[in-house]
């Protein structure tokens, strides 16, 4: 799984984003909008994929439209993304060291 949207109180309507969907910039911006209101999530692998497909510059532009991260420049955005990636990686490992 790369990313998903899970609306609060409507968990049965969860949407998992595929690689093909995450190639569409409008769906990535939509995902960023969901993440901004804590209803979206991007996995570590999802971040790696988005960076590979779009690069930091374009993701920063989409973030500026979405308003998810309050970053004034590309450098601070990259730091924030790296922080999010580390969190995502840590949350995918259980206490026994198994990766989900």
N, C-alpha and C positions, 0 to 999 in steps of 0.2 A: 504494500500500500504506500502510495506517495503522498496523498493528501486527502482530507475529507471535510465535509460540512455536516455538522450535527446541530440542528436547531433545538434550542432549549424547549423542553416540554413536548417535543415532536421527534424523539429519537428514532422512531420507526421510519422517518423520512430522511435518514442519513444518506448522503451522496458521497461516494468514493470517486476521486478523480483519476482517470487513466492517463498514461503517457500521451496518448493522442489528444485528449482534452487539454492537457497542460501545455500543448503546443499552441493553443489559441490564446493570444494575449488578453482578449476580453474575458475569458474564463479565469485566467490567472489574476486579473484585477478583481474579478468577483470573489475569488478565493481570498485575496488580501482584504477585501471589504469584510468578509465573514470572520477572518482572523482578528480584524480590528475590534469586532464586537464579541470576541471569544467564542464564536460558533464554528470557526474553521481551525484546521490544524495541518501543518506541513511537517512531514517526517524528515529525518535526516537524509534519507535517500531522495525524498522529494526535493529538498533544497539542492542537493548535488545535481539532480536532473534539471531543475530550473536554471541554475547557474550555467550548466553546460549548454542548454538550449538558447538562453537569452543573454547571459552575461550580466554582471553586476550593474552596468550602466543602464540597461533597459529595465531591469528589475527596480532600480532606484527611481526611474521615471514613473513606473506603474505605482510604486509606493507613494510617490508625491501626489499622484491623482487620488489614491485611496486614503492617504493619511494614516496608515497603520502605524508606522514608526515615525516618531518625531525627530527626523534627521535633517540637518541643514545642508549636508554635503555628502558626496559619495563615500568619503573616508569613514565618516561616522555611520553611514548605512552599512558598509561592509563589516564594521565592528559589530553592529547590532545583529546582522545576519549570522555572523560567526558565533555569537552568543546563543542565538536561537537554535543554530545547528547543534551546538554542544548540549543544550538542554534536551533537544529532540533525541540525540544519541543516548544520553543518560537515561531518559525515560523509556527507551526501548530495551533496556537491560534490567532483568529482575535481580533480586538480591542474591541469587545463586550464580549470577554471571551469564545466564542464558539470554540470548538475544531473541526478541519476539519477531 
